[in-house]
């Protein structure tokens, strides 16, 4: 049995995967998503049924931008800083990261990244998926200090982000940076 090749559609912002199956895409040719708070991230498309076991993408943060709110997940994640610099908030600690720093988040590790340095930071992010995956948004002194705390402790992403304006726009690739 052979796996089908996915259909790739071209949009004004770049290529998106339009059907299940295997594919090869250059990340600079893909459509990305931009948000003022969260920078830009790859959105080559995930048709229904794709990436069921793990999520993967590149996230570009400019100085001061964050990839979300301080949180933990019930599954593991791994990040690799491809270029630039960021500040990692992890388990109530601050860690300055640069290109080629690798971070492993065991299930339950509280974390978030904040763009730092003089320019953009590109991070390859990979995370497990599956039934029963949960998120938790703690309110901590460190998260509040950096403005990345949810309004109150919650396990509901909708509640965590209820006060955060989200203006998602599909854009052309900002990467390679």
TACORPE-V484777 format. One record per residue. N is the residue number from 1. RES is the residue in three letters. SS is DSSP state (~ for helix, > for strand, _ for the rest). Layout:
n & res & ss
N & RES & SS
N & RES & SS
//
This chain:
n & res & ss
1 & UNK & _
2 & UNK & _
3 & UNK & _
4 & UNK & _
5 & UNK & >
6 & UNK & _
7 & UNK & _
8 & UNK & >
9 & UNK & >
10 & UNK & >
11 & UNK & >
12 & UNK & _
13 & UNK & _
14 & UNK & >
15 & UNK & >
16 & UNK & >
17 & UNK & >
18 & UNK & _
19 & UNK & _
20 & UNK & _
21 & UNK & _
22 & UNK & >
23 & UNK & _
24 & UNK & _
25 & UNK & _
26 & UNK & _
27 & UNK & ~
28 & UNK & ~
29 & UNK & ~
30 & UNK & >
31 & UNK & _
32 & UNK & >
33 & UNK & >
34 & UNK & >
35 & UNK & >
36 & UNK & _
37 & UNK & _
38 & UNK & _
39 & UNK & >
40 & UNK & >
41 & UNK & >
42 & UNK & >
43 & UNK & _
44 & UNK & _
45 & UNK & _
46 & UNK & _
47 & UNK & _
48 & UNK & _
49 & UNK & _
50 & UNK & _
51 & UNK & _
52 & UNK & _
53 & UNK & _
54 & UNK & >
55 & UNK & >
56 & UNK & >
57 & UNK & >
58 & UNK & >
59 & UNK & >
60 & UNK & >
61 & UNK & >
62 & UNK & _
63 & UNK & _
64 & UNK & _
65 & UNK & _
66 & UNK & >
67 & UNK & _
68 & UNK & _
69 & UNK & _
70 & UNK & _
71 & UNK & >
72 & UNK & >
73 & UNK & >
74 & UNK & _
75 & UNK & _
76 & UNK & _
77 & UNK & >
78 & UNK & >
79 & UNK & >
80 & UNK & >
81 & UNK & >
82 & UNK & >
83 & UNK & >
84 & UNK & _
85 & UNK & >
86 & UNK & >
87 & UNK & >
88 & UNK & >
89 & UNK & >
90 & UNK & >
91 & UNK & _
92 & UNK & _
93 & UNK & >
94 & UNK & >
95 & UNK & >
96 & UNK & >
97 & UNK & >
98 & UNK & >
99 & UNK & _
100 & UNK & _
101 & UNK & _
102 & UNK & >
103 & UNK & >
104 & UNK & >
105 & UNK & >
106 & UNK & _
107 & UNK & _
108 & UNK & _
109 & UNK & _
110 & UNK & _
111 & UNK & >
112 & UNK & >
113 & UNK & >
114 & UNK & >
115 & UNK & >
116 & UNK & >
117 & UNK & _
118 & UNK & _
119 & UNK & _
120 & UNK & _
121 & UNK & >
122 & UNK & >
123 & UNK & >
124 & UNK & >
125 & UNK & >
126 & UNK & >
127 & UNK & >
128 & UNK & >
129 & UNK & _
130 & UNK & _
131 & UNK & _
132 & UNK & _
133 & UNK & _
134 & UNK & _
135 & UNK & >
136 & UNK & >
137 & UNK & >
138 & UNK & _
139 & UNK & _
140 & UNK & _
141 & UNK & ~
142 & UNK & ~
143 & UNK & ~
144 & UNK & ~
145 & UNK & ~
146 & UNK & _
147 & UNK & _
148 & UNK & _
149 & UNK & _
150 & UNK & _
151 & UNK & _
152 & UNK & _
153 & UNK & _
154 & UNK & >
155 & UNK & _
156 & UNK & _
157 & UNK & ~
158 & UNK & ~
159 & UNK & ~
160 & UNK & ~
161 & UNK & _
162 & UNK & _
163 & UNK & _
164 & UNK & _
165 & UNK & _
166 & UNK & _
167 & UNK & _
168 & UNK & _
169 & UNK & >
170 & UNK & >
171 & UNK & >
172 & UNK & _
173 & UNK & _
174 & UNK & _
175 & UNK & _
176 & UNK & _
177 & UNK & _
//
